[in-house]
Structures are given as C-alpha cells and as structure tokens.
Amino acid sequence: MPNGKAENEPKPVDFEAAMRDLEEIVERLEHGDLPLEESLAAFERAVMLTRSCQAALKEAEQRVEILLKKAGGAQVEDFDPDETKAV
C-alpha cells in the first residue's frame, strides 16, 4: 500500500535549485521564441517546480510554528503587507 501521499505530488527538490530552474524557464518563455511543444513542456515543468517550492515553504512554516510553540515563544501572526508599508 502507498505511503499515503498522492502520486501526483511533486517530488522533493532542493528549494534553491528549483527557484533557479524556475527563473531560467520564465526567462526562456518570456523570450517567446520556443516552439509550442517546448513551451508547453517548459510550462509543465514550471508548474511542477512551483508546487514543489510551495510545499517546501509550507513545511518550513510548519517547522517554525512547531519550534515557536515548543519554545513558548511568540505566536505566529498572519503577514499583512499593508502594515509594512506604513513603517
């Protein structure tokens, strides 16, 4: 029986490497000189990398929350970008 994870979940990828790959793909797509099939393949890869990065960030957020709770430290608050503009 599978380990409970969906088969279509992105495989763990080094976050920084995934971000570099994403930047390269975006740059190639922005140039607009790729054939349609290559563009689609690049877009599919970018979607997979994006999901992997989102999963890595979510996991990091959860780990930080756990560490803060264990330490009895500050509570995690939602980020409000409008509040940072006023500072």
C-alpha positions as CSV (number, residue, x, y, z in Angstrom):
1,M,0.0,0.0,0.0
2,P,1.3,3.5,-0.8
3,N,2.7,5.7,1.9
4,G,-0.5,7.9,1.8
5,K,0.9,10.6,-0.5
6,A,-0.7,11.2,-3.8
7,E,1.3,10.0,-6.8
8,N,0.9,13.4,-8.5
9,E,2.6,15.3,-5.6
10,P,5.8,16.9,-6.6
11,K,9.0,15.1,-5.6
12,P,11.1,16.9,-3.0
13,V,13.5,19.2,-4.9
14,D,16.2,21.4,-3.4
15,F,14.4,24.7,-3.0
16,E,17.2,27.0,-4.3
17,A,17.8,24.7,-7.3
18,A,14.1,24.7,-8.1
19,M,13.9,28.5,-7.9
20,R,16.9,28.8,-10.2
21,D,15.2,26.4,-12.7
22,L,12.0,28.4,-12.5
23,E,13.8,31.6,-13.2
24,E,15.5,30.1,-16.3
25,I,12.2,28.7,-17.5
26,V,10.5,32.0,-17.1
27,E,13.3,33.8,-19.0
28,R,13.0,31.3,-21.8
29,L,9.3,31.6,-22.0
30,E,9.4,35.4,-21.9
31,H,11.6,35.5,-25.0
32,G,8.8,33.8,-26.9
33,D,11.0,32.0,-29.4
34,L,10.3,28.4,-28.2
35,P,8.2,26.1,-30.3
36,L,4.8,25.4,-29.0
37,E,5.6,21.8,-27.7
38,E,8.8,23.1,-25.9
39,S,6.8,25.9,-24.4
40,L,4.2,23.5,-23.1
41,A,6.9,21.2,-21.7
42,A,8.6,24.1,-20.0
43,F,5.3,25.4,-18.6
44,E,4.5,21.9,-17.2
45,R,8.0,21.8,-15.6
46,A,7.5,25.2,-14.1
47,V,4.1,24.2,-12.6
48,M,5.8,21.1,-11.0
49,L,8.6,23.2,-9.6
50,T,6.2,25.8,-8.3
51,R,4.3,23.2,-6.4
52,S,7.5,21.7,-5.0
53,C,8.6,25.2,-3.8
54,Q,5.2,25.9,-2.3
55,A,5.3,22.5,-0.4
56,A,8.8,23.3,0.8
57,L,7.8,26.7,2.1
58,K,4.7,25.3,3.8
59,E,6.8,22.7,5.5
60,A,9.3,25.3,6.6
61,E,6.4,27.4,8.0
62,Q,5.1,24.4,9.9
63,R,8.5,23.7,11.4
64,V,8.9,27.3,12.5
65,E,5.5,27.2,14.2
66,I,6.4,24.0,16.0
67,L,9.7,25.4,17.2
68,L,8.0,28.6,18.5
69,K,5.3,26.5,20.3
70,K,8.0,24.3,21.9
71,A,10.0,27.3,23.0
72,G,6.9,29.0,24.4
73,G,7.8,32.0,22.2
74,A,5.8,34.4,20.2
75,Q,2.7,33.4,18.3
76,V,2.7,33.3,14.6
77,E,0.7,36.0,13.0
78,D,-0.6,36.4,9.5
79,F,1.5,38.7,7.4
80,D,-0.2,41.9,6.3
81,P,1.9,43.7,3.6
82,D,-0.1,46.9,4.1
83,E,1.3,47.2,7.7
84,T,4.9,47.1,6.5
85,K,4.3,50.0,4.1
86,A,3.2,52.3,6.9
87,V,6.5,51.8,8.7
